[in-house]
Amino acid sequence: MGIAQIDKINNYVINILTLEIESQSNELRIYGDSLNKKTEWHSKLEFNSELNELFHNNISLVDEIYLLDDQGNFLDGIKENKGSLQPVKYIPAAYLQDVSLKKALAGDVGSNGNEYFDQHTTYINLYYPIKREGKTAGLLLAPINMTRFFDETIYLNKENISGYSLVKNEDMCVVLHPSDKQIGLSIVDGRKKEFSDLDYSDLEKLEKQQRENEHGTAVYYSYWWPSDKLEKALKLAAFQWVTVGEAHWVVATNIDFGEETNLQLQDSLTIGGILAILSAITLLLFFYFRNYIRRNQAYEENKRLLELQEVLKEKYHLEKSMLQDTKLKTIGLLTTSIVHDMNNFLTPILGNTALLLEEHQDDPALVEDLNEIYNAAKQGQELSKNVLRFSKKDADNSQLLAVNAVVEEAFQTIQPLFPKSNRLKLLLRPTGMSFFEKEDLQGVLYNLITNSFQADKSQKPIIIETNRVTNEQISQMTDSDPDSGAAGYAVISVRDFGPGIPEEIREKIFTPFFTTHTADGGTGLGLFIISSLIKKNNWLIKVDTSSRGTTFSIGIPLKNE
């Protein structure tokens, strides 16, 4: 009866250890899955319902969570303090002692690593890899204070020193024990250094038996280590090896042999006390399994709702994409028709203006006005051709052109189309040569300058500037990969001093038909056209914006001259 009872207690302890660690690992996996679903890599922990559940479930073992990069360097961390989550600036060195950390960074650890010790305290780390394109981009690390968990959940009767459970690792070092001073000591060699005058012959036999058997019971002489006065006692013990993640432990429960067999009764442990401990453990397991089932049901329901949400989201994006395609086809037809009619209107204007110029050469003032009309109509005709080029798939007419010359020509072409406020400023620095169509660059500059005029209603200048940078410098300016075969890059920037682009719409500015200038008749196609021309020519683009203004920078790969 004594062997059956102590074996049952030992199994209860094993179930509490393994199931609670598995439950916490599942919570970390749910949060990690939510990060893995993100399309972009973020080096910050994101607050969501899964993170809140991880810290505030019924029996939470997790007080801290850290995000490491694929080399194990600290990126971000969160710690619970008095019910609230607070950011941390570094990860304590003690949490990096786990010998399984390198395997975890490689994505080869299932749930948790090996145990490690810090000042008579035992820890294990829960791990979950963050994947990007099939590779580990980062690692979630959640340390668990196993000593505190043991004290608060398993070893409930602090004053009972003649019956308890303990955990040892493969080296027979104590992992969990009612006495914190025992943690980290090997049950024979380590104790001999601390208590050299005691008898360890039975403990040596017990160590051998446990190394050679996965499960068993034993009767042996030892000591009640939590007691201040160490006296030899005959113990009855049950043990079993368990694997928890990367950790391989032997869980053992021992009681006083004399008390259990009624050969020697002691005041510190009675049959009623044992029954009370069993009742408490049974009650704890009942509540644990009930909560575990509820959490599992909630997890399955949440998983089903997430899958349904993903399906609905894909349907929405597909319908939105089809609507956008329809709009683009419609606007293409309208644009072609309007531009064709506009050319018909501009042709007689150009012809009649040319005739008037020939007839009134003797009137300089009138000639100046007629020239302005003629140039404006001519520029309108050129811009209409650019619109037709954008809506048709013409052959590639790229040429080797000097970037600064094309920018200056575009500036001279565009400047008369805007109010005579002298707001446009051109600053040219040496750049180089590149293959492209000059009409593409004119279209980009026209739309950028128009956007700047609409964004900045003040009379502050709008600056067009050119410069030359190296491939290394351009890679630091943008998130896109530069052309490794380029002989540097020409950077063309258009800067205004308006209020900047609000943060909530920055990701939408290149979306067709998206505009904030509905009152001014904006179409939402200007930045979309820019984005399309950038992609067509394999150029690079970067947007810098703040409350002090916005700068669009275009990177054009240069060719060796």
VENTAFEN-V459273 format. One record per pair of residues at least 24 apart in sequence whose C-alpha atoms are under 6 Angstrom apart, sorted by the first residue. I is the first residue (numbers start at 0). J is the second residue. Records with the same first field share a line. If there is no record, write none. Layout:
I->J + J
This chain:
6->237
9->252
24->110
26->53
35->129
43->75
60->143
61->143
63->141
64->140 + 141
65->139 + 140
66->138 + 139
67->137 + 138
68->137
69->104 + 136 + 137
110->244
111->244
112->245
113->245 + 246
119->179 + 182
120->146
121->145 + 146
160->225
161->254 + 255
162->253 + 254
163->252 + 253
164->251 + 252
165->251
166->249 + 250
167->248 + 249
168->248
178->225
213->239 + 240
214->238 + 239
338->383
349->373
397->434 + 435 + 436
398->434 + 435
399->433 + 434
400->432 + 433
401->431 + 432
402->432
409->441
422->460 + 461
423->460 + 461
424->462
425->463 + 464
426->464
427->464 + 465
428->465 + 466
430->466 + 467 + 489
432->557 + 558
433->557 + 558
443->529
446->525
451->495
454->497
455->497
461->494 + 495
462->493 + 494
463->492 + 493
464->491 + 492
465->490 + 491
466->490
477->541
485->556 + 557
486->557 + 558 + 559
487->557
488->554 + 555 + 556 + 557
489->554 + 555
490->553 + 554
491->552 + 553
492->551 + 552
493->550 + 551
494->549 + 550
495->548 + 549
496->547 + 548
497->548
498->546 + 548
499->544 + 545 + 546 + 548 + 549
